[in-house]
């Protein structure tokens, strides 16, 4: 006999309280239920059940074996589910919330690629500041950068790192000089990002210590990173921006990467989704393509 099948029959007989009830539930004869239980008892060399004409009860050995059988069967079912999910084609509506710029430049192109691959997959994408409760808002997936707040009820997976660079236009460097060290930044005009109504410091890694914080100062305060990149390319000051956003400007010479030999600060990029016993294939496929594709786009 198959041991896993016999274990399942034994657990069902215990749960339902009799061989007859287990036989009805499993659509087999009562004697066959008894045969499975005896197979286990003979294999183990121990009695699992005490049975009379009116009732049955677990022996001490039977109780311990029953608990382990439940765990084994649960793991077997989970293993089957993993394979079933991988073989199941993503379908249905996938609702994703993401930061606007990162979403347009990096995330949406990858999800469009996923939609082309799976014709039964629908995309519902929201571009904007991350919302507080993705479960309450009904999102399947959220992409966030930086430190995560309390994420109880959610699963988080790091999918990429966003590298930050200090850059400026050649016209600005000709008139204002090129900073040779981080200390020189205090004497320069910065184009300041005012996200969520507050100014954030520029961060620079230090070995064996927390990142060094430099608070930028300047005449321009903007709440859009792409507008900051445009202003920097026009010579209005220095900017601290994600590399993926200014890569083309750096390649064409519109901007110059300063402190390229200095370790650059990394903002971690995470995918978050509601915790559930089984991850829907559409969410699994989206997270996998982002974890594979985003590091290449941000490198």
URLIN-V29505 format. One record per residue. N is the residue number from 0. RES is the residue in one letter. PSI is psi in radians with two decimals (999 if undefined). Layout:
# URLIN-V29505
n=N res=RES psi=PSI
n=N res=RES psi=PSI
This chain:
# URLIN-V29505
n=0 res=X psi=2.72
n=1 res=X psi=2.15
n=2 res=X psi=-0.70
n=3 res=X psi=-0.69
n=4 res=X psi=-0.77
n=5 res=X psi=-0.66
n=6 res=X psi=-0.73
n=7 res=X psi=-0.70
n=8 res=X psi=-0.76
n=9 res=X psi=-0.81
n=10 res=X psi=-0.73
n=11 res=X psi=-0.68
n=12 res=X psi=-0.68
n=13 res=X psi=-0.78
n=14 res=X psi=-0.69
n=15 res=X psi=-0.22
n=16 res=X psi=-0.07
n=17 res=X psi=2.75
n=18 res=X psi=-0.65
n=19 res=X psi=-0.76
n=20 res=X psi=-0.68
n=21 res=X psi=-0.68
n=22 res=X psi=-0.74
n=23 res=X psi=-0.78
n=24 res=X psi=-0.61
n=25 res=X psi=-0.02
n=26 res=X psi=0.89
n=27 res=X psi=2.98
n=28 res=X psi=2.75
n=29 res=X psi=-0.80
n=30 res=X psi=-0.58
n=31 res=X psi=-0.65
n=32 res=X psi=-0.81
n=33 res=X psi=-0.63
n=34 res=X psi=-0.71
n=35 res=X psi=-0.76
n=36 res=X psi=-0.76
n=37 res=X psi=-0.62
n=38 res=X psi=-0.77
n=39 res=X psi=-0.75
n=40 res=X psi=-0.74
n=41 res=X psi=-0.68
n=42 res=X psi=-0.66
n=43 res=X psi=-0.40
n=44 res=X psi=0.57
n=45 res=X psi=2.56
n=46 res=X psi=2.35
n=47 res=X psi=-0.58
n=48 res=X psi=2.43
n=49 res=X psi=2.16
n=50 res=X psi=2.39
n=51 res=X psi=-3.10
n=52 res=X psi=-0.36
n=53 res=X psi=-0.49
n=54 res=X psi=2.88
n=55 res=X psi=2.64
n=56 res=X psi=2.65
n=57 res=X psi=2.45
n=58 res=X psi=3.01
n=59 res=X psi=-0.77
n=60 res=X psi=-0.68
n=61 res=X psi=-0.67
n=62 res=X psi=-0.80
n=63 res=X psi=-0.72
n=64 res=X psi=-0.67
n=65 res=X psi=-0.81
n=66 res=X psi=-0.71
n=67 res=X psi=-0.62
n=68 res=X psi=-0.74
n=69 res=X psi=-0.73
n=70 res=X psi=-0.75
n=71 res=X psi=-0.78
n=72 res=X psi=-0.63
n=73 res=X psi=-0.74
n=74 res=X psi=-0.68
n=75 res=X psi=-0.71
n=76 res=X psi=-0.69
n=77 res=X psi=-0.69
n=78 res=X psi=-0.74
n=79 res=X psi=-0.67
n=80 res=X psi=-0.65
n=81 res=X psi=-0.82
n=82 res=X psi=-0.73
n=83 res=X psi=-0.71
n=84 res=X psi=-0.72
n=85 res=X psi=-0.56
n=86 res=X psi=-0.28
n=87 res=X psi=2.33
n=88 res=X psi=2.30
n=89 res=X psi=2.35
n=90 res=X psi=2.92
n=91 res=X psi=-3.10
n=92 res=X psi=2.27
n=93 res=X psi=1.97
n=94 res=X psi=2.14
n=95 res=X psi=2.34
n=96 res=X psi=2.48
n=97 res=X psi=2.76
n=98 res=X psi=2.51
n=99 res=X psi=-0.95
n=100 res=X psi=-0.85
n=101 res=X psi=-0.65
n=102 res=X psi=-0.83
n=103 res=X psi=-0.75
n=104 res=X psi=-0.65
n=105 res=X psi=-0.79
n=106 res=X psi=-0.86
n=107 res=X psi=-0.76
n=108 res=X psi=-0.65
n=109 res=X psi=-0.69
n=110 res=X psi=-0.57
n=111 res=X psi=-0.67
n=112 res=X psi=-0.69
n=113 res=X psi=-0.72
n=114 res=X psi=-0.60
n=115 res=X psi=-0.57
n=116 res=X psi=-0.62
n=117 res=X psi=1.74
n=118 res=X psi=-0.30
n=119 res=X psi=0.10
n=120 res=X psi=2.27
n=121 res=X psi=2.44
n=122 res=X psi=2.34
n=123 res=X psi=1.70
n=124 res=X psi=2.37
n=125 res=X psi=2.15
n=126 res=X psi=2.04
n=127 res=X psi=-3.01
n=128 res=X psi=2.49
n=129 res=X psi=2.43
n=130 res=X psi=2.83
n=131 res=X psi=-0.72
n=132 res=X psi=1.72
n=133 res=X psi=-0.44
n=134 res=X psi=-0.84
n=135 res=X psi=-0.62
n=136 res=X psi=-0.15
n=137 res=X psi=0.41
n=138 res=X psi=2.54
n=139 res=X psi=-0.49
n=140 res=X psi=2.48
n=141 res=X psi=2.47
n=142 res=X psi=2.22
n=143 res=X psi=2.61
n=144 res=X psi=2.71
n=145 res=X psi=-2.89
n=146 res=X psi=2.51
n=147 res=X psi=2.43
n=148 res=X psi=-3.01
n=149 res=X psi=2.12
n=150 res=X psi=0.75
n=151 res=X psi=2.38
n=152 res=X psi=0.01
n=153 res=X psi=2.71
n=154 res=X psi=2.34
n=155 res=X psi=2.39
n=156 res=X psi=2.21
n=157 res=X psi=2.22
n=158 res=X psi=-0.23
n=159 res=X psi=2.99
n=160 res=X psi=2.33
n=161 res=X psi=1.95
n=162 res=X psi=2.29
n=163 res=X psi=2.44
n=164 res=X psi=2.59
n=165 res=X psi=2.26
n=166 res=X psi=2.80
n=167 res=X psi=2.87
n=168 res=X psi=2.67
n=169 res=X psi=-0.63
n=170 res=X psi=-0.70
n=171 res=X psi=-0.75
n=172 res=X psi=-0.56
n=173 res=X psi=-0.70
n=174 res=X psi=-0.56
n=175 res=X psi=-0.14
n=176 res=X psi=2.78
n=177 res=X psi=2.17
n=178 res=X psi=2.33
n=179 res=X psi=-0.32
n=180 res=X psi=2.94
n=181 res=X psi=-0.52
n=182 res=X psi=-0.48
n=183 res=X psi=-0.28
n=184 res=X psi=-0.48
n=185 res=X psi=-0.42
n=186 res=X psi=0.08
n=187 res=X psi=2.70
n=188 res=X psi=2.22
n=189 res=X psi=2.56
n=190 res=X psi=2.00
n=191 res=X psi=2.32
n=192 res=X psi=2.13
n=193 res=X psi=1.08
n=194 res=X psi=2.41
n=195 res=X psi=0.48
n=196 res=X psi=0.06
n=197 res=X psi=2.65
n=198 res=X psi=2.32
n=199 res=X psi=2.47
n=200 res=X psi=2.73
n=201 res=X psi=2.36
n=202 res=X psi=2.44
n=203 res=X psi=2.20
n=204 res=X psi=2.56
n=205 res=X psi=2.30
n=206 res=X psi=2.20
n=207 res=X psi=0.29
n=208 res=X psi=2.82
n=209 res=X psi=2.77
n=210 res=X psi=2.54
n=211 res=X psi=2.33
n=212 res=X psi=2.24
n=213 res=X psi=2.06
n=214 res=X psi=2.03
n=215 res=X psi=2.67
n=216 res=X psi=2.50
n=217 res=X psi=3.10
n=218 res=X psi=-0.38
n=219 res=X psi=2.24
n=220 res=X psi=2.08
n=221 res=X psi=2.68
n=222 res=X psi=0.34
n=223 res=X psi=2.14
n=224 res=X psi=-0.64
n=225 res=X psi=-0.63
n=226 res=X psi=-0.61
n=227 res=X psi=-0.76
n=228 res=X psi=-0.71
n=229 res=X psi=-0.77
n=230 res=X psi=-0.68
n=231 res=X psi=-0.72
n=232 res=X psi=-0.41
n=233 res=X psi=0.06
n=234 res=X psi=0.37
n=235 res=X psi=-0.09
n=236 res=X psi=-3.07
n=237 res=X psi=2.67
n=238 res=X psi=2.63
n=239 res=X psi=1.87
n=240 res=X psi=2.78
n=241 res=X psi=2.42
n=242 res=X psi=-0.70
n=243 res=X psi=-0.48
n=244 res=X psi=-0.58
n=245 res=X psi=0.14
n=246 res=X psi=-0.82
n=247 res=X psi=-0.68
n=248 res=X psi=-0.63
n=249 res=X psi=-0.71
n=250 res=X psi=-0.63
n=251 res=X psi=-0.17
n=252 res=X psi=0.02
n=253 res=X psi=-0.50
n=254 res=X psi=2.68
n=255 res=X psi=2.31
n=256 res=X psi=2.02
n=257 res=X psi=2.68
n=258 res=X psi=0.70
n=259 res=X psi=-0.40
n=260 res=X psi=-0.18
n=261 res=X psi=2.36
n=262 res=X psi=2.38
n=263 res=X psi=2.49
n=264 res=X psi=2.48
n=265 res=X psi=2.20
n=266 res=X psi=2.16
n=267 res=X psi=2.50
n=268 res=X psi=2.19
n=269 res=X psi=2.59
n=270 res=X psi=2.35
n=271 res=X psi=2.48
n=272 res=X psi=2.73
n=273 res=X psi=2.41
n=274 res=X psi=2.35
n=275 res=X psi=2.76
n=276 res=X psi=-0.62
n=277 res=X psi=2.23
n=278 res=X psi=2.13
n=279 res=X psi=2.46
n=280 res=X psi=-0.61
n=281 res=X psi=-0.65
n=282 res=X psi=-0.76
n=283 res=X psi=-0.78
n=284 res=X psi=-0.70
n=285 res=X psi=-0.80
n=286 res=X psi=-0.72
n=287 res=X psi=-0.74
n=288 res=X psi=-0.57
n=289 res=X psi=-0.73
n=290 res=X psi=-0.52
n=291 res=X psi=-0.72
n=292 res=X psi=-0.59
n=293 res=X psi=-0.75
n=294 res=X psi=-0.61
n=295 res=X psi=-0.67
n=296 res=X psi=-0.47
n=297 res=X psi=-0.17
n=298 res=X psi=999
